Amino acid sequence: MTMSDDDILAPRKSRSGERSRGPFSGPQARGPIIDQDGQEVRPEAIRPETLEQGFREFRFEFGQGNPFGNLTREQRIARIEAIAKLLDVAFVVPGTNIRYGIDGLIGLIPVVGDIITTAISLWLVREARGLGAPWYITARMLGNVAVDGVVGIVPFAGDAFDVMFRANMRNVRLLRRWLDKQPRM
């Protein structure tokens, strides 16, 4: 049985027994309408033809700026740390204390895997620079990424090195130590 757009938008009963017209039905909806920038949208500003189309037209409008939204400094730091952990220490080899991440797994794909993980690591360095890290911190971070990328190209031995060296976690520690020395605002 397949559902058409009309089936999806067809009136249905809610828990209270009243009939509604779907997810964008208006009067039954509670709370303000918030746009992708976090601003409240007045209901009269929404074009009725947009609601009738439902999900047939879907697009991103990034404009200028960060496509992931304007994150606070703490959120950006948390994102950097989460990605570094995913890349370097997300998993444990069963029966041991050896931790590895997707950097070691993706690195098993010859050349392409190392290029992908090096690109992600470079993005983390860019984010650190965006947080205000000085040139000497970013230079050390770039050095870690370069060592990880160059040695990682060597089949198998490079992947073992990736698991033990953990360039992204080293970079997060460098950034965290520098941030801890900065005055709080």
C-alpha positions as CSV (number, residue, x, y, z in Angstrom):
1,M,0.0,0.0,0.0
2,T,1.5,3.3,-1.0
3,M,0.4,6.7,0.3
4,S,-0.1,9.8,-1.9
5,D,0.3,13.4,-0.9
6,D,-3.5,13.6,-0.5
7,D,-3.4,10.7,2.0
8,I,-0.6,12.3,4.0
9,L,-2.4,15.7,4.2
10,A,-5.9,14.1,4.6
11,P,-7.9,15.2,7.7
12,R,-7.4,12.9,10.7
13,K,-8.5,12.8,14.3
14,S,-6.2,13.9,17.0
15,R,-6.0,12.5,20.6
16,S,-8.6,15.0,21.7
17,G,-11.0,13.8,19.0
18,E,-10.9,17.0,16.8
19,R,-10.0,16.8,13.2
20,S,-6.8,18.3,11.8
21,R,-5.4,18.8,8.3
22,G,-1.8,17.7,8.9
23,P,1.4,19.1,10.4
24,F,0.9,22.7,9.1
25,S,-2.8,23.1,9.8
26,G,-2.7,26.4,11.6
27,P,-5.1,27.0,14.5
28,Q,-4.4,23.7,16.3
29,A,-0.7,24.3,16.2
30,R,0.7,25.6,19.5
31,G,3.6,27.9,20.0
32,P,5.3,30.4,17.7
33,I,6.7,29.5,14.3
34,I,10.4,29.7,14.2
35,D,12.5,30.1,11.0
36,Q,15.9,28.5,10.4
37,D,17.7,31.6,11.9
38,G,15.8,31.2,15.2
39,Q,13.6,34.3,14.5
40,E,9.8,34.2,15.1
41,V,7.7,34.3,12.0
42,R,4.3,35.9,12.0
43,P,1.6,33.5,10.6
44,E,0.3,36.1,8.2
45,A,3.8,36.2,6.6
46,I,3.5,32.6,5.5
47,R,2.1,32.2,2.0
48,P,-0.8,29.7,1.8
49,E,0.5,28.1,-1.4
50,T,3.7,27.1,0.5
51,L,1.6,25.2,3.0
52,E,-0.4,23.5,0.4
53,Q,2.7,22.2,-1.4
54,G,3.8,20.5,1.8
55,F,7.3,18.9,1.3
56,R,7.4,18.9,-2.5
57,E,9.8,21.8,-2.5
58,F,12.7,21.7,-0.1
59,R,15.8,23.8,-0.3
60,F,18.6,25.2,1.8
61,E,19.2,28.9,1.9
62,F,22.6,29.4,3.5
63,G,23.2,32.9,2.3
64,Q,26.4,34.2,3.8
65,G,28.0,32.9,6.9
66,N,28.2,29.5,8.6
67,P,25.8,26.9,7.0
68,F,25.6,25.1,10.4
69,G,24.2,28.2,12.1
70,N,25.7,30.7,14.4
71,L,27.1,28.6,17.3
72,T,28.4,30.0,20.5
73,R,32.0,29.6,21.4
74,E,31.3,26.8,23.8
75,Q,29.2,25.0,21.2
76,R,32.0,25.3,18.6
77,I,34.5,23.9,21.1
78,A,32.2,21.0,22.0
79,R,31.8,20.3,18.2
80,I,35.5,20.3,17.7
81,E,36.0,17.9,20.7
82,A,33.2,15.6,19.5
83,I,34.6,15.3,16.0
84,A,38.2,14.7,17.3
85,K,36.9,11.9,19.6
86,L,35.0,10.4,16.7
87,L,38.1,10.5,14.5
88,D,40.5,9.2,17.1
89,V,39.0,7.4,20.1
90,A,35.4,6.5,19.4
91,F,35.8,2.7,19.7
92,V,37.6,0.1,21.8
93,V,39.2,-3.1,20.6
94,P,37.4,-5.8,22.6
95,G,39.4,-7.3,25.4
96,T,42.0,-4.5,25.3
97,N,42.3,-0.8,26.3
98,I,43.3,0.1,22.7
99,R,41.0,2.9,21.4
100,Y,40.6,3.8,17.8
101,G,38.3,6.0,15.7
102,I,37.0,6.3,12.2
103,D,40.4,7.8,11.2
104,G,41.9,4.4,11.5
105,L,39.0,2.7,9.7
106,I,38.7,5.2,6.8
107,G,42.5,5.1,6.5
108,L,42.3,1.5,5.5
109,I,41.1,2.7,2.1
110,P,44.3,3.4,0.2
111,V,45.2,7.1,-0.4
112,V,41.5,8.3,-0.6
113,G,40.8,7.4,3.0
114,D,43.9,9.3,4.2
115,I,43.0,12.3,2.1
116,I,39.4,12.4,3.6
117,T,40.6,12.2,7.2
118,T,43.3,14.8,6.6
119,A,40.8,17.1,5.1
120,I,38.6,16.7,8.2
121,S,41.6,17.3,10.4
122,L,42.4,20.5,8.5
123,W,38.8,21.6,9.0
124,L,39.3,21.2,12.7
125,V,42.5,23.4,12.6
126,R,40.5,26.0,10.6
127,E,37.8,26.0,13.3
128,A,40.5,26.5,16.0
129,R,41.8,29.4,14.0
130,G,38.2,30.8,13.9
131,L,38.1,30.5,17.7
132,G,41.1,32.9,17.8
133,A,44.0,30.4,18.2
134,P,47.3,32.2,17.5
135,W,49.7,31.2,14.7
136,Y,52.0,29.2,16.9
137,I,49.1,26.9,18.1
138,T,47.8,26.5,14.6
139,A,51.3,25.8,13.3
140,R,51.7,23.0,15.8
141,M,48.3,21.7,14.9
142,L,49.1,21.7,11.2
143,G,52.3,19.9,12.0
144,N,50.4,17.1,13.8
145,V,48.0,16.8,10.8
146,A,50.9,16.7,8.4
147,V,52.7,13.9,10.3
148,D,49.4,12.0,10.6
149,G,48.6,12.4,6.9
150,V,52.1,11.6,5.6
151,V,52.7,8.6,7.8
152,G,49.1,7.4,7.3
153,I,49.6,6.9,3.6
154,V,51.9,3.9,4.3
155,P,49.7,0.8,4.1
156,F,48.8,-0.9,7.4
157,A,51.8,0.6,9.3
158,G,50.4,4.0,8.7
159,D,47.0,2.9,10.0
160,A,48.5,1.5,13.1
161,F,50.4,4.9,13.5
162,D,47.0,6.7,13.1
163,V,45.5,4.7,16.0
164,M,48.5,5.4,18.3
165,F,49.4,9.0,17.3
166,R,45.8,10.5,17.6
167,A,46.6,13.9,15.9
168,N,43.1,15.3,16.4
169,M,43.1,14.6,20.1
170,R,46.5,16.2,20.4
171,N,45.2,19.2,18.5
172,V,42.2,19.5,20.8
173,R,44.5,19.3,23.9
174,L,46.7,22.1,22.4
175,L,43.6,24.3,21.7
176,R,42.1,23.5,25.2
177,R,45.3,24.4,27.0
178,W,45.5,27.7,25.1
179,L,41.8,28.5,25.8
180,D,42.2,27.8,29.5
181,K,44.9,30.5,29.7
182,Q,42.7,33.1,28.1
183,P,40.7,35.5,30.2
184,R,37.0,34.8,30.5
185,M,34.6,37.3,29.1
